[in-house]
Amino acid sequence: MVTEAEFRRAEAAGQEYLDGASRAVEAFYLPERRRLCVTLSNGVEMAIPVDLLQGLAGASDADLSDIEITPFGTGLHWDRLDADLLVDGLSKGVFGSRSWMAQAMGRAGGSSRSAAKSAASRENGRKGGRPRKAG
């Protein structure tokens, strides 16, 4: 059972969080540009390519258009996609969970091309290529 004092402390902590958090007042999907558009309570407007966002990449326009703003405006929810994003994270460039972001960065890094990477690949090829995995 929660005491009255514990409840008041939790309520104060929640209000403190809300006072500092970016909150969505409007969110909509722009199909012609495949962008999620979000307006924050401080007047900031963001337009983010949906294919960069966890759970939204490759989704249909109809599914992407069905956006709910959570009651306090701290999150966005797509019921048909079972996807949720935090508004504060979006405003900081966090487009998914930590593990999802790490995978996305790894894919981008692995597919990048540079003079150094090409030179290392040629040198590795001269040595007989990538070693075979044991096991």
N, C-alpha and C positions, 0 to 999 in steps of 0.2 A: 504494500500500500504506500502511496506517495503522500508525504506530509505536505501541509500547506506551505511551509517554508521551502521545501524542495520544489514544489510546483512554481512558486514565485521566482526562485532562482532560475529555473529552466525557462520560464516565460521571459525573464529579463535577458537571458543569454540569446534566446531566439529573436527578440526585438533588436538586440545589439547586432546580430548577424544581418537581419533584414535592413537595418539602417545603413550598413556598409556595402551591401550586395547590389550588384547591377540587377535591375528588375525589368522584365519585358512588359511593355504595355500594348504592343502590337507585334504580330508575327504572321507572315504570309509567304507563300511560295510563288515565285515568278517563273512560270514554265518556259517562256521564250528564251530565258537566259540560264535556266536550271539553277536558280539562286534562292536561298533562304534569306528573307529580309526580316530583320528584327529591329524594332524601335525600343530603346531603353527609356527608363523613367527620367534620366538626365538629358534626354534629347538626342543622344548618340544613335545613329542609324548604321546598321551593318548589313552587308549583302555578301553571303558566303556561298561558294559553289557547293551544292548538295553532295556531289560525288567525292568531296573531301571529308564528309562527315560520317562517323561510324553509324551503321545501321540504315543510312539513307542512300548510299551509292547504288545506282542501278535501279532504284525504285521507280514505279510509274508516276506520272504527273498526278493522277487521281489520288494515289496514296500519299504523295508528298503534300498535296493541298489540304489534307485533313489534319491540321495542327491544333493542338490544345496548349494554352498557356496555363501552367500550374497556378493554383489559387493565389499564391504570394508573388507570382511573376518570376520566380527563381529558376524555373525549368520549362522546357518544351517537350511535348509528348505527341507521338504518332501512334495511335491505337492500332491501326491496321498493320503497322510495321513492327509493333512492340519495341519502339525505339524511344529513348529519352536522352536529352542533352541539357546540361546546366548552362544557364545564361551567363553566369560569371565566368565559366570556363571558356565559352565561345568568345567573350570579350577579351580574353587573354590568349586566344589562339589555340586553345585546347579543344580538339575536334573529336575526341573519343577517350576511352579509358587509357591508362598508362601502357598496358600491354599492347593494345591496338595501335597506339601512336608509335610505339617502338617498332612494331612490324611494318607500319607504313614508312617509317624513316629508313628501315633496313631495305625495303623494296626500292625506295628512291635511290639510296646510296649504291645498291648493287647494280642498278641499271644506268648509273651515271657514267659518262665517258670523260676521260681527261688524258692528257699527254702522259702523266705519271702512271696511270692505270694501264694504258696501252703498252707502255714500255715494260712494265712489270709482267704483263701477260706474254709479251714476246720473249722475255728472258725466261719465264717459266716454261714456255713452249720449247725453247732450246734445251732445257734440262729434261725434256721428256713429258712435259705437261703436268697436270694436277695429279698428285699421288692418289691411288685407289684407296677407298675407305676399307678399313679392316673390319671383318665380321661378316 
